[in-house]
Structure formats: C-alpha cells, structure tokens
Amino acid sequence: MCGRSMLLMGLVAVLLAGTSEAAPVKAAASIHPISAIVREIGGDSVEVTTIVPTGTDPHHFDLTPRTATAIYEADVIFLIGDHFDQWVLPGEGKDLEGCLIVRFHEDFSESLLTMGHTFNPHFWLDPLYAKSIGGKAAGALCSVSPAACAYYSRRAEAFGAEIDSLHASIRSRLGKSGFNDFVSFHPAWSYFAERYGLNEHGTLEISHEQEPSARHIGRVIKEMIRSGVEFIVVEEFSNPGLAESVASQTGARIVSLDPLGGPGIPGRATYVELLDHNVSVIEKAVREE
C-alpha cells in the first residue's frame, strides 16, 4: 500500500512469486477510462478502484472516506495529472511517499493541446494516446509486481493490437459518416477531433470555473453560422439551457457524447466499448439529420 516502502513491496512480490495465490496489486485510478485500461493490462492480478464514481463530474468531486481509504491502500495510483486530478493526492502527495504515482500527462508533455493557461487533459479520448497509457500502465505494474511483468507485457501487447483495430474502425466509420464540423460545450473531444480530422469550431464553455460571457457566446454563434456548423457536442454535465439556446439560434443539432463511461453502463464498461458507443452516437445523429 502507499504507506509501505517500495523495497518492502518488492520483497513481498518475491516471496509470493512461487505461490499459486499471489496477492493482487491494488491500484487506484482517478477516472473510469483509466481504470478500464489498467484492468485490461492487469487482468486478474490487479484490483482497480475508480476514485470518481460513475455519473460524477471529475472537475467538481470531493474525496469521500471510501475513496480516501482506497488511495491509501493502493500500491500504485494512476492519474491524468496536474490540475485535472491532483486533488486525489492529500497534501500534494506528501503523505504517500511510499506509493508509485503515475501521472500520464508527463509522457505527453510535448504533444498536449492547450486549454486556457494550461493543457487540455482529455487526451484519453484519442485511442492512440490510450494505447500509450496501456504501455505506461504495464511498466508501472511491472515495477510494483516484477514477478508478473511478463503477464502485464503480454496483456499490454494484446490491448495495443485491439486499439489499433479500433483506431482503423473509427477512422473508416467517421470517414463514411459525413460528420466533420462541430462546436463543443466543453473541449473534451479536441484530441479525438484532431486524430480523425474533424473540425472543432470552438467551445461554449471557457472553463469550469466561470460562466461564458454573452460576448463569447455571440462569437461562437457567429462562427457557427459562417461555417455552417450543424452539430453541438455536449456531455452529461453540460448546461442544457445554454446548448439549447445556441442550437435554436443556429439550427444546429445537439449530440450527447460520453467521455467517461462506467462499469454499470451497458456498452460503455471497457475503453473500446466507450469509444465504439460514441462513434455510434455520431453515426446515428448524422443519419437523423
């Protein structure tokens, strides 16, 4: 657990290596898509706790006693990084010095998109970033449990192959769909758009900390009319009134996508299912136009 030294954890792994019932690695991840990827890599040898529950906005979540306990008991913690989920670590991680903490944004620092004065944290919605997350997760699990490293590596390779297939499928389906231009309520889908050549013509929300001004919304509406944008992409936590107002003024249609999924949501439990679900929603929206 995070209170243990890494040396002690290594000794435990060695002692259990020859047994048939090695204790599973305990992992915690801030959001479901990351948990889903870690489960793909860890298989039966890893117990993963998702810190932000299904249906909860990670931008406005306070730790509960249950989630705080899961963090302290974890052998490894997986985070997007920095402003997105730094709140997971009490005292900025000073109380978790014996724990392996993985911040995925550090691996992508040179390719991250900007959002205001910081980076856009929603890179997990690009499948090729997700493939890299899987490889990084395998390396972290190998550090915590060296005896199972070959197992993690095999599963990471299989996950990578599945992501390659997903990527090819998404590219083909979007190319045939005719979905090209959209405005987002929140910039969750910017990496996805960039990967697949979609045109994001702006966002209604500037940040979670402040309401967009009338002047900003006016500029977005003007751009939508100028460019003939037909879709507004929203999420579960979006302000429905604002999205509906902009749609009524532009003639655009609202498309509700899910960037998080969850274990209790049919067809959105795994990472591949989540992305497949969202592409299906896009295809349906275009057909119904």
N, C-alpha and C positions, 0 to 999 in steps of 0.2 A: 504494500500500500504506500501512499505518498509519504507517510511518516517514516517509512523504512529507508535504510540506505540502499543504494543500488548494489553494493557489494553483497549485502545480506540477500537481496533478491536473486542475485546470480548464484549464490550458494544453494538457495532453495531449489532453483532450476536444476542444478547439477544433481542434488540429492534425489529429486523426483524423476530424473531422466530415465532411470532404469525401472520405474514402476509403471503399472498399467493405468493408474488413476492419478496422473499429474494434476495438480491444482490448476484450474483455468486462470489465465491472466484476466485481471479486472481492468477494464478500460472505461473511460467516460468521454463523451463527445458532446459538444455544445448543441448541435442541431441534428435532426434526423438524417438528412442526406449523408453527413459524415459518418454517423453511426452505422448507416446501411452499408457504406463502403467498408468500414472496419469489420463489420460482421462477415462480409464477403471474403475478406482476407484472413480473418481469424478463425472462421468456422466454429467447430465445437470446442476449440481450445481457448476461446475468449468470451468473456461475459461483458457485454457492452451496455452501458446506461446512457440514455439520452437526457441531457440536462434540461433542455427546453421541451416541455411536453407538447404533444400534438395539438394543433389549434391555437398555439400561443405565439404571439409576435416576439421574436428574439430581441428586437430592438427595445422592448419595454417589458422585460422579465426580471423579476426579483427571485433570488435563490430561496428555496424552501428548505426546511430541515432535512427532508428526504434527499433532495439533490445535493445539499451540502455534505451529507454523510457519504453519498456516492463519490463525490470528489475526493474526500479524504481517504476513502478506502481503495481508490483506484491505483493501479500500478503505472498507468500511463493516461494522460489527458490529451485529447485531440481538439484543437481549436482552429477556427478560421484565422484568428489573430487580431491583435491591436484593438481598435475601437469597437469592432463588431462583437466580440465576446470576451474581452479582457476582464470584464466584471465577474467571470467564472472564478478567477483566482483571488482568494481573500488576501488583502494586503499586497496585491500585485505579485502573488506567488511566494512571498517571503516565508509563509508557513508550510510550503510544500517543497522544500529544498531537496528532499529525497526522492521526488517524483520526476518521471520523464514527462516533460511538457512539449508537445509538438504544435508549432504554430505554422500552418501551411502557407500563410502569406509570405513568409520569409523565403520560400523556394521560388516564388513567382515575382519577386520584387521588381524585376526589370520589365515585366510584361503586363503589370496590373493597370487597369484603366483608372482614371481619376474620377473623384466624386467630391465636388466642393474643394475643400482644402486637404483632403485625404484620398485614400484609394477606395475604389468600388470593391466591396468584399464578396460579391456574389459569383465568384469565379467557378464555384462548384457546378453551376448550370451549363458550363461548357464541358461536354463529355471528355475532351482530351485533357483538360485540367483534372477531371475526375480520375482518369487513368493514372496521372502522375500522383494524385493523392493516394491511390491504392498502392503504388510503389513505395511511397514515403511511409505509409502505414505499415507495410511489411517490414521495412527497415527498423522502424521503432519497435515493433513486436519482437523482432529478432534480438534487439538489444535487451529487452526485458526477459525474454524466454529463449535463450540461444539453442536449447535442445530441440525446439520446434521450428527452427528457422527454415529448414528445407520445406516443411509443410506450408509455412506462410509464403515462401517464394513461389511454390507451385500454384498456390491459390491466386497470388497476385498476377502470375502469368496468365492464368485462365481468365481472370477478371479483365485483364488488358485486352485479351482476344475478344471477349464479349463486348467491351466498349468499342473496339474497332468496328465490329459488326453493327453496333447501334449507331455509331457515327455515320457509317455508309448509308444505313437505312434512313436516318434523319435527313441527310443531305438529299437523297433521292426523293423522299416524300415531300419535303418543303419545296424542292425544285418543281415538282408537279402540281403543288397546291395553288400556286399563284399568290401566296402570302408574301408580300415584300415590304410594305411601308406601314409603320405603326407609331403611335405615341404611347409611352408607358406612364402609368400613375407614379411608379417608383422604379428606379433604374436596376431592377433585379435581373432583367433579361439582356443587359447590354453585352455581356460576354457571349451569350448564346447567339445574339444577333450578329455580332462581329464574326463568329465562327462560320455562320451559314449565309453570310452576305445579305442579311436583312437590313433595312434602313430604319433606324430609330430616330425619329424627328424631334425628340425632346421628351421631357418628363413633366408631369403636372406638379409633382412634389419635388421641392428643392432639397429638403432634409426632413428627418423625423422630428426634429426639434422645433420647427417653425412652419406655420401655415403659408402656403404660397400666396403671394400678393396678387391683387387683381391685375396689376400691370404684367406680371409674369404669365398669368393665365391668358391674358389677351395676346401676348406674343406667341404663345403656343397655338392658340386658336388660329391666328393669322397664318402661321406656318402650315398648319394642317390644311387650311383652305387653299393656300398657294400650291401645296404639293399634292393635294388630292388624297390625303391620308384617310383611310377608310376604317381603321381599327384603333381602339384604345385598349391596351393591355392592363388589366387590373389584377389584384390578388385579394385574398380573403380579408386582409386588413386594410384595404383601400377605403377611402371615403366615398361611399356610393353616390352621395348627393353631388359632389364635385364632378365625378366622372360622368354622371348622367346629364349634368348641366352642359358640359363641354360636348358631349355626344349630340345633344339636342341642337346646339348651335352650329355644329359642323356636319351633321348627318353621318358621323362615324358610328360604328357598332362596337359595343363593349365585349371584350373577350377575357374571361376569367381564367388565369393560369395559376398553377400551384407550384411555388418554388421549393416547398419543404416536404410535402407528403407526410407519411406517418405509418407506423405498424398497424394501426387499427383502421386504415383507409383502404378499402378494396382496390387493387390495381395500382397502388402507389406505395407499397411497402419497401420494395427494393429500389436502388438507384435507376436501374434500367426501366423498371415499370413506371417510375415517376416521369422520366423523360418521354417515354412512349405515350403516356397519358396526355401530356401537354401537347405533343405533336398531333395527337388525335383530336384534341380540342380545337387546335388551329385549323386542321383539315375540315372539321365539321362547320366551323364558323365561316370558312370561305364558301363551302357548298351551300350554306343557307343564305348567303348574301343576296 
